[in-house]
Amino acid sequence: MTRHASRLSTRTRVDSLLAFSGSSRQTGPVRTPTSTYRLQITSDLTLDRAAGLVDYLHDLGADWVYLSPILRAVDGSDHGYDVASPAEIDPVRGGAAGLKALSDAAHARGMGVLVDIVPNHQGVAVPRQNPWWWSLLAEGRDSRYAKAFDVEWEAGGGKVLIPVLGDGDGELEQLRVEDGTLRYYDNVYPLAEGTWAEGDDPKDVHARQHYELINWRRGDTELNYRRFFTVATLAGVRVEDPEVFDESHAEIRRWIDEGLVDGLRIDHPDGLRDPKAYLEQLKELTGGAYVVVEKILEPGERLPRDWATQGTTGYDALGVVDRLLTDPAGEYALTSLDARLRGGEPVEWDELIHGTKRAMADGALRAEVLRLARAVPADAGLGHEEAADAIAEVLANFPVYRSYLPEGAEHLRTALDAARARRPELAGALATLGRLLGADAADDAELGELARRFQQTSGMVMAKGVEDTAFYRFTRLTSLTEVGGDPSHFAVAPAEAHAELARRAAEEPLAMTALSTHDTKRSEAVRARITVLAEAAEQWAGVVGTVKRLAERAGVLVGDGPLVNLVLQALVGAWPVEQDRITDYALKAAREAGNSTAWVDGDTGFEERLTRFVDLVLHDPEMRAVVEGFAEHVTAAGWANGLSAKLVQLTMPGVPDVYQGSELWAASLVDPDNRRPVDFAQRAEMLQRLDSSVTGSAQGTPAVGPDAAAKLLLTSRALRLRRDHPGLFTGYTPLAASGPLAEHVFAFDRGGAVAVATRLPLGLAAAGGFAAETLDLPTGDWEDVLTRRPHTGAVALADLLADYPVALLRRKDS
């Protein structure tokens, strides 16, 4: 089912939401969720244990259970994206029996099951654990899996190059042959038949193999197989080959055929050769089940309309919600602070990301650029180095993750024009490249190997250059540095947000919405508090300046002003936070930024100073008082932002996802911090207590506070309303408040359910709170499902929002 769903009638959409079949191969309307709840399935939270959470998730109001990857992963994987065998469910995650138990439990409750799958790559860190990779290494091009991996054999002299050797002069001396395998320390590799005998020198045996172990540093320039971003232990898979697709999806097909799974989330479709064709194959395999894609859209970019998917996993929605709650008045002061921290020079976002993307193309992703250069036809008249330079420049100027030619050709032309403006001396090479890359191709049949492979590569440069580097350098307001967002785009006005939400209602009503994911760099709770900095920008500048001076007085000169700003924002956003968590985060952020240290050949002296700085902030009484005092100043406003963001996300057009544990504040930082175990027993007990205490009067509602009971109340009531009354969420109408402080309210009617959220709470409090402001409710009698209070007509916001900064109203006669 493609996104013609928006043209279904309201009644048909409601029917499709309620429909359920034991098998996902349906002939009627596709079953779609009203919401999902994401669980990270691990060796601790196995599928069997997840089955035991179904009752809680149902009570919470979640409609579908949404699982992280469950196919067999490399041993010790805490995320599951390094699939080592697509043929079975990971035994340590619960195996086939675990999925059956979870599926049965969910379906018995009328809930669906959505599973995250990884078609783009496989984990090859431990070759013996991956049967496909082991076969490839043992048999080379004669392996039945040779076509499964995207290997450029000629570039490796007929071998697969494996960057694993250390920096020592005699690393090959560490090779040994044992039990019919070649070993390098703990790494084990197969031996081709007939290539060894007892007493052979291991180096000679190594030279006879279909692979060559090379120094780990050579991988970024010489690797000859497609990988996931810069991770050599994740090898790209050629699912465009029908046989590879069939074998890699056989287990997934079983899930669908046996009715165990109702929908799929597709990881990183931009790495695939032809995402559109892949999704069509998947549609055929699943019978048209609900499918969403982890596609990162840049601001203003739209998902190709002819893809067989209900939409994205929701980063685009996240960016709108966060910016709606960001005070545009704080931009100047925060920009000025950022400039001072950089020595008085402001940073231009476009210039920054051009530099970081070009650095990736010339450095960590150089192997991919050189492979593209080798794909330039010999008769094109371009030298190898000239071609590589021009390709890298186009990649550095590419404005989105990738094109899907002929769709998206305008992005390629934009990149070529920008590259030509920056590097006029490359004009001739760029003109040639434009033709080869398919800038004017009318259809897929016109695209050559270079054009197809270029499209698989541009997203790698964008992800590594922007998400994993520039986002850690552009630290003006870090709540805005999430994937798919442009942090130079500071805020979204209510009118803009209404227009975007109305568009989503019309064009992609079944796409996911999200606030926290396993990949967000800061959880929604942390971002909600950091967002308040835009309302207290001058005060924040004072905090940063004071802390820097106190640190210097104590003899700790970190020296990297933007990084200090980032770390202090994280401290305030997650306050109070354990020292090991914030220290680990600070070091990761510094290495990702790459300004003062790095993952490879980092500056240990700088890292020691940074660690000492974090220790001082947490333990020096004067420094701690400054940070703690500001954190306390913005805490209440952060809670208000958190509730407002959650209400908008849970009630806006789309399918809201709740990331595990985020029904409470869950102040997490980037992975692996956001994958910490969740105390579900605590949450279930809180929900039970909440349900028994809310007896129909406002007196039974919990106060907004550190226990997050108010967020649990909001989350459960909104999810239940969407699940139990989907007919209330079939339209979108903006509602406008009146009065001097009307800008502090964002409200809309979904067709029987009205959401009212507070904006800019610090400024609202400074102005004395709501007094004369009113909101005209649509015709009818309404009840706030959070407080059970009745409302009708023109309601005073002071009354409507007396208990909470949000209200969720239901028309009583609906």
QUIQUI-V497815 format. One record per run of one state. SS is the DSSP state (@ for helix, = for strand, . for the rest). FROM is the first residue (numbers start at 1). LEN is the number of residues. Records with the same first field share a line. If there is no record, write none. Layout:
BEGIN
SS = FROM-LEN  FROM-LEN
END
This chain:
BEGIN
. = 1-2  8-2  19-16  40-7  52-2  61-3  68-3  74-9  90-1  94-1  109-3  118-3  124-3  130-1  143-6  150-1  152-1  157-3  166-5  179-2  185-2  191-11  208-3  223-2  226-1  229-2  238-4  249-1  258-5  267-2  272-3  287-3  294-17  313-2  325-3  342-7  363-3  375-3  381-3  398-6  405-2  408-1  423-1  438-6  447-2  468-2  473-5  481-13  508-4  514-8  523-1  536-1  554-7  575-4  594-10  620-1  652-3  660-9  670-3  676-4  694-4  701-8  725-1  729-4  736-1  739-3  750-3  759-2  767-7  785-5  801-5  812-3
@ = 3-5  10-9  47-5  54-7  91-3  95-14  127-3  131-12  153-4  171-4  202-6  216-7  242-7  250-8  269-3  275-12  315-10  328-14  349-14  366-9  378-3  384-14  409-14  424-14  444-3  449-19  470-3  478-3  494-14  524-12  537-17  561-14  579-15  604-16  621-31  673-3  680-14  698-3  709-16  726-3  742-3  761-6  797-4
= = 35-5  64-4  71-3  83-7  112-6  121-3  149-1  151-1  160-6  175-4  181-4  187-4  211-5  225-1  227-2  231-7  263-4  290-4  311-2  404-1  407-1  512-2  522-1  655-5  669-1  733-3  737-2  745-5  753-6  774-11  790-7  806-6
END
